[in-house]
Amino acid sequence: MATNMSRRVFLKCAGAAALAVTASGIFAGCSPSGGGSKDTVYGVGESTQINGVNVKLLGYRLDPISGMVGNYAGKTFITVCIGLENQSEQTVKMGNTTETELAEVLKAIYNNQCETLGKSDFKMTSDSGKIGHAEIGYLTDETGLKSYGVRDNLKPKETGCIKIYAVVPSNWEQIGIQYTPYFAPNETRNFVLNRANKLN
């Protein structure tokens, strides 16, 4: 039996190690508020399960709303997509933003006042420092690109998406995302998003 590690496996492990080292610097400014896999950093497309819900960072896109917002000189407005697949038998809340609160969220985004929205399920840090953001839950397809209305509840076997509207430095290269779900306040997961992870 061959004991040598294949080049493919080696490169995969080396890439994972580099990702962990790079991400560790980003997360240095974040203090986890829950339990779970705090030492594991998940990249785009990698799933982790939290209380029967598969959670996956899908990527980001430049949202059309970016043409509407003001007060963002020298910054870029992106939408980060987090996919949720509820494999449990219980309805879970994707977050605390409902359709009736959408106007309030959009107003905060427009005026660069995301901090007025209260507690967030996410802590986000770019390679240039902490960034402002606001999140909204959607029922959607698995890519996070099609939206079917703002919802906070995800029924059993449904797939949903949390869209995080984030203000980042225009020269950003990497973003650390720490997620403590509304439906699992004692669990925390770390994700890393790279500039190359743009959704088509």
C-alpha positions as CSV (number, residue, x, y, z in Angstrom):
1,M,0.0,0.0,0.0
2,A,1.4,3.4,-1.0
3,T,2.0,5.7,2.0
4,N,2.9,8.8,0.0
5,M,0.4,11.7,0.1
6,S,-0.8,12.5,-3.4
7,R,-0.1,16.0,-4.8
8,R,-3.8,16.7,-4.9
9,V,-4.3,15.8,-1.3
10,F,-1.1,17.7,-0.3
11,L,-2.3,20.9,-2.1
12,K,-5.7,20.6,-0.6
13,C,-4.2,20.3,2.9
14,A,-1.7,23.1,2.3
15,G,-4.5,25.4,1.0
16,A,-6.6,24.6,4.1
17,A,-3.7,25.4,6.4
18,A,-3.0,28.7,4.6
19,L,-6.7,29.6,4.8
20,A,-6.7,28.9,8.6
21,V,-3.6,31.0,9.1
22,T,-4.9,33.9,7.1
23,A,-8.3,33.8,8.7
24,S,-6.9,33.6,12.2
25,G,-5.6,37.2,11.7
26,I,-9.0,38.4,10.6
27,F,-10.8,36.8,13.6
28,A,-8.3,38.1,16.1
29,G,-10.6,41.1,16.6
30,C,-13.7,39.0,17.2
31,S,-14.6,37.4,20.5
32,P,-16.9,34.4,20.1
33,S,-20.2,34.7,22.0
34,G,-21.2,31.0,21.8
35,G,-19.9,27.4,21.6
36,G,-19.4,25.2,18.6
37,S,-16.5,24.8,16.2
38,K,-14.8,28.1,17.0
39,D,-11.4,26.8,15.8
40,T,-12.6,25.7,12.4
41,V,-12.9,28.2,9.6
42,Y,-15.2,27.3,6.7
43,G,-14.6,28.6,3.2
44,V,-17.2,29.2,0.4
45,G,-19.2,26.0,-0.4
46,E,-18.3,24.2,2.8
47,S,-21.2,23.1,4.9
48,T,-21.5,23.0,8.7
49,Q,-24.6,21.7,10.6
50,I,-26.1,23.6,13.5
51,N,-29.1,22.1,15.3
52,G,-30.2,20.2,12.1
53,V,-29.7,23.1,9.8
54,N,-27.0,23.0,7.1
55,V,-25.2,26.4,6.9
56,K,-23.1,27.3,3.9
57,L,-21.3,30.5,2.8
58,L,-22.4,30.8,-0.8
59,G,-20.3,33.9,-1.9
60,Y,-21.1,37.5,-2.5
61,R,-22.3,39.8,-5.3
62,L,-22.5,43.5,-6.0
63,D,-26.1,44.2,-5.4
64,P,-28.2,46.6,-7.6
65,I,-29.1,48.5,-4.4
66,S,-25.5,49.7,-4.3
67,G,-26.5,52.3,-6.9
68,M,-29.0,53.8,-4.5
69,V,-27.0,54.2,-1.3
70,G,-25.1,57.2,-0.2
71,N,-22.4,58.2,2.2
72,Y,-20.0,55.4,1.0
73,A,-17.1,57.4,-0.5
74,G,-14.1,55.1,-1.0
75,K,-16.1,52.0,0.0
76,T,-17.8,49.2,-1.8
77,F,-21.3,47.9,-1.1
78,I,-21.7,44.1,-1.4
79,T,-24.3,41.4,-0.5
80,V,-22.9,38.3,1.2
81,C,-25.1,35.2,0.8
82,I,-25.4,32.5,3.6
83,G,-27.4,29.5,2.6
84,L,-29.6,27.6,5.1
85,E,-31.1,24.1,4.6
86,N,-33.5,23.1,7.3
87,Q,-33.1,19.3,7.6
88,S,-34.8,19.3,11.1
89,E,-38.5,18.7,11.8
90,Q,-38.8,22.1,13.5
91,T,-39.5,25.6,12.0
92,V,-36.4,27.8,12.7
93,K,-36.1,31.5,12.6
94,M,-33.5,32.7,10.1
95,G,-33.2,36.0,12.1
96,N,-35.1,38.8,13.7
97,T,-35.8,40.8,10.5
98,T,-39.3,40.5,9.1
99,E,-41.0,41.9,6.0
100,T,-42.5,44.8,8.1
101,E,-39.0,45.9,9.1
102,L,-37.6,46.0,5.6
103,A,-38.1,49.7,5.2
104,E,-36.2,50.3,8.5
105,V,-33.3,48.1,7.3
106,L,-33.1,49.8,3.9
107,K,-33.1,53.2,5.5
108,A,-30.2,52.3,7.8
109,I,-28.3,50.9,4.8
110,Y,-28.9,54.1,2.8
111,N,-27.7,56.3,5.6
112,N,-24.8,54.2,6.6
113,Q,-26.3,53.6,10.0
114,C,-26.3,49.8,10.3
115,E,-25.6,50.1,14.0
116,T,-29.1,51.4,14.6
117,L,-30.6,48.0,13.8
118,G,-29.6,46.5,17.1
119,K,-28.2,43.0,17.7
120,S,-26.8,41.2,14.8
121,D,-26.3,37.4,14.3
122,F,-23.0,38.2,12.6
123,K,-19.7,39.8,13.4
124,M,-17.8,40.8,10.3
125,T,-14.2,42.0,9.9
126,S,-12.3,42.8,6.7
127,D,-8.6,42.7,6.3
128,S,-8.8,46.5,6.9
129,G,-10.9,46.4,10.1
130,K,-14.5,46.0,11.3
131,I,-17.2,46.7,8.7
132,G,-20.8,47.8,8.9
133,H,-23.6,45.5,7.8
134,A,-27.2,44.6,8.0
135,E,-28.8,41.2,7.3
136,I,-32.2,40.1,6.0
137,G,-33.6,36.6,5.6
138,Y,-35.1,35.4,2.4
139,L,-36.7,32.3,1.0
140,T,-34.7,31.6,-2.1
141,D,-33.1,29.1,-4.4
142,E,-29.9,27.4,-3.3
143,T,-27.6,29.9,-4.9
144,G,-29.0,32.8,-3.0
145,L,-29.6,34.8,-6.2
146,K,-33.4,34.5,-6.5
147,S,-35.5,36.0,-3.8
148,Y,-39.1,35.2,-2.9
149,G,-39.8,37.7,-0.3
150,V,-38.4,38.6,3.1
151,R,-39.1,35.8,5.7
152,D,-37.7,35.1,9.1
153,N,-39.1,31.6,9.5
154,L,-37.7,28.6,7.7
155,K,-40.0,25.6,7.6
156,P,-38.8,21.9,7.8
157,K,-37.1,20.9,4.6
158,E,-37.1,24.4,3.2
159,T,-34.0,26.2,1.8
160,G,-33.4,29.8,2.7
161,C,-30.8,32.5,2.5
162,I,-29.6,35.2,4.7
163,K,-28.4,38.2,2.7
164,I,-25.9,40.4,4.5
165,Y,-25.6,43.9,3.1
166,A,-22.1,45.0,3.9
167,V,-20.0,48.1,3.5
168,V,-16.4,47.2,2.9
169,P,-13.2,49.1,1.9
170,S,-12.9,49.3,-1.9
171,N,-9.5,47.5,-1.7
172,W,-10.7,44.6,0.5
173,E,-9.3,41.1,-0.2
174,Q,-10.7,39.0,2.6
175,I,-13.6,39.1,5.1
176,G,-14.0,37.1,8.3
177,I,-17.6,36.2,9.2
178,Q,-18.6,35.0,12.6
179,Y,-22.1,33.6,12.8
180,T,-24.1,32.9,15.9
181,P,-27.6,31.9,14.6
182,Y,-30.7,33.4,16.0
183,F,-32.1,29.8,16.3
184,A,-28.9,28.5,18.1
185,P,-27.6,31.3,20.4
186,N,-25.0,29.0,22.0
187,E,-23.4,27.9,18.7
188,T,-20.8,29.9,16.7
189,R,-19.2,29.2,13.3
190,N,-16.4,31.1,11.5
191,F,-16.4,31.6,7.7
192,V,-13.9,33.4,5.4
193,L,-14.8,35.1,2.2
194,N,-12.3,36.1,-0.4
195,R,-12.6,38.7,-3.1
196,A,-12.5,35.9,-5.7
197,N,-15.7,34.3,-4.3
198,K,-18.0,36.6,-6.3
199,L,-21.3,34.9,-7.5
200,N,-22.2,35.2,-11.2
